[in-house]
Amino acid sequence: MVDKPGTGRPGAAGEPERSIGELVTDATDNLSRIVKLEIKLAKLEAKADATRIGKSIGEFGVAAVILHLVAILFSITAGFFLAEVFGWRYWTSFLTVTGFYLLIALIFALVAIINLRRRQGLARTMVTTSRLMAILRGEIRPPKGGSGATAVSEAGATAVTGATAVSEAGSTTPSNS
């Protein structure tokens, strides 16, 4: 019993053998159809995921609005609580609650500033880009399977970070910078 690729049904036992050209055509047709179906499936899954993500973002937005209202109501409750328990005037108790929120905001701002100052930027990218530019200008030879680059200098040994410098005499010296 011979299968006919692409038709989805087995061939009859008495059919003649198919040529290589027909088999290749069927194989490429089947492969093309599989790729098209996989792309269609990926698009459908991506659309479903995007819909779910959109709904989730909307739900988070609603939760944020409700939590904001809760924070406002809690602030009012805390102000009345301070006025009732400590016998303060209402403006004093509400000013205390406002000061508390300002203190929390200040702490978050300071933490954010500290985190921003700790950032390193694109340090690795700057190093690799500068090495690539030096290679393109001919100042550094690309590594031959090693991790560093090799610098070639006309006036002697040139210090290149993580590289081996080559002087005019041809001797190699590892750089220290």
N, C-alpha and C positions, 0 to 999 in steps of 0.2 A: 504494500500500500504506500503510495507516494503522496506527500503533503504538497499542496500548492500554497506557497507563502503569499500572503497578501489577500487571499480569498477567504480564509477562515474555515474552509471545509476540506476534508481529505479528498485526494484524487482517486479515481478508480484504478484498480490493479492493472487494467489492460491499456492504460494510456501510455503513449511513448514518453521517453525521458525528455526533460526540458533542456534547452540549450543553456550554455553558460551565460549568454547575453540576457536571456529571459530571467535567469536566476539573479543576476546582478541587478537588473531593472527592478525585479520584485523586492530585492533586499534594499535598494536605495529608496524605493517607494515606501516600503514599510518603515525604514529609518526616518524618512521625512515625515511620515504620518505620526510616528511616535514623538518626534521632536515637537511638531505642531501641537499635539495633544498635551505634552508636558508643559509647553508654554501657556496653553489655554488653562490648564489646571493651576499653574503658578499664578496667573492673572486672577483667577477666581479666588484662590486662597488669599492673595494679597488684598483683593477688594474686601473680602470678608474680614480680614484682620484690620484693615483701615476703618471699616465701619465700626467694629468693636472698639478700636482705639478712640474713634471720635465720640462714641457714646460714653466711654469711660472718662474722657476729658470733660464732657458736659456734666457728668455726675460729680466729678471732682469740683467743678465750678460751683455747682449747687451746694455741695458740702462746705466749700469755702465761704459762701455767702451766709449759710446758716451758722457756721462757727463764728463768723464776724458778728452776727447778731447776738449770739450767745456771749461773746466777749463784751459787747456793749452793755447787755443786760447785767452781766456779772459785775462790770465796773460800777453801774448804778447801785446794784445791791451792796457792793463793798463800800461805796460812799455812804449810803444810809446806815450800814452796819457800824462804820467808824463813828458816825455822828451819834448813833444811839448808844453804843457801848462806852465810848470815851467822853461823851457829852460835848463833842466839838460842834462848832457851827458847821452848817452844811457845806459852805464854800471851802472850809479848811479840810474837811474829810474828802471832798471831791478833788481838791488840789493835791492831797496826799496820794490818792489813787492815780492821778495824772502823772505825778512825779515818779511813782513806781514804774509806770509804763515807759516814761522817758529814760529811767535808769536801765530797764531791760533793753530798750532800743540802743542805748549807748554801748552796752556790753556787746550786743550783736555787731554793731558797727566796728568796735575795736577788734573783735575777733576776725571780722572780714578784712580789715586793714592788715592785721598780722598775717593772715593767710595770703593776701595779695603780695606782701613783701617777701614771703618765702618762695614765691614762684621762681622758677629758673628760666622761664622763657623757652626758647627753642635751642638750647645749648648744643645738643647732639646734631641737630639739623645745621646749625651754623658751622660746626666743625667739619661735617661731611661735605657741606656745600663749599666751604673754603678749600678743602682738599681737592674736590672735583674741579674747581676753577683753577687751582694751581696745576693740576694734571693737564687740563686743557691748554693752559698757557705754556706748558712744557717745563715748569719749575720743579715738578715732582713726577717721578716715574710711578706708574701704578704698581701696587704690590703684586708679587708673583705667588699668590696663594697665602701670603702672610696677612696679618691684620693691620699693619702700618704701611705708610707710603714711604718712598725713598726720595730724598731731596737731592738735586744736583745744583751745585753752586759754582759760579765762575771764579769767585774770589776766595774760595775756601769752604769750610764746613758751615752750612746754614742750619740753624736750629729750627726744626719743624716738630710740632707737638706729636708725639707718638711715632716719629719717623726715624729713619736712619739716614744721616747726612753723608754725602759723598763729596770729597774734596777733589781738586784738580789732579792730585797724584793717584786718585782711584781708591784710596783707603776708605773704609767705612768706619764711622764712629757713631755710636748711638747718641742721640741728642738728649739733653737733660731738662729741657723746658717744657 
